[in-house]
Amino acid sequence: MIGPGKDGTECEISYDTGGDKILYRYWSPDYETNERGLSDFLNTCKQIIIAAKLAPKDIL
């Protein structure tokens, strides 16, 4: 799920391990990315957006 917030973007990656749902959700991962340790998360979001044939710059 990726969607606009009131003052940023909320990005979420989740998956089900067969009973337990794992969820990662961060507000504006493109803001202070390195300081918040979100480089891998942001890159993964970008790759998912590109795989869907969308433009990361239009979403993030």
N, C-alpha and C positions, 0 to 999 in steps of 0.2 A: 504494500500500500504506500503510495506516495501522494501527498496532497499538501496544499498550501495551508499554512497556519495563519494566525493573525499578523505575525511579523516574521515569518520564515516558512520553511518547508519541513514537514515531518516525513521521515523515511522509515520504512519498516520491512524487515525480512523475517519470515517465520517458516517453520517446517514442523511436520509431525513425525515423531520417531516411533510411531506405533502405539500411541497411548499418551505420550508426553509431548506437549507442544513447546517448542523452543521459539522464543520471540526476541528479536533485537529491534528496538525502536529508538530513534534519535531525532531530536529537533535540529534542523539545519546542519547536517553533517559537513556542509561546505563552509561553515563558519568555524574558524580556529581549529581546523581539521587535525593538524599535527599535534597541537597542544592537548587536544581531547582524545588522542589515540584512535582517531576514526579513519585513517588513511585507507586501510583495507576495506572497511565497511563502505566508504564512499566509492572506492574503485569497483566494488562488487555491485553497488547500486547502478553505477554508470554502465557496467557491462550488461546488466539485465535490461536497462533502458535501450541500449544499442541493439541487443538481441531482439527486442520487440519492434525494431525499426523506428524508434523514436529519437528525438534529439535531446541529449542530456541538458544542453543549455536552455532548452525551453521548459524543462521540468525542475531542475535543481537551481 
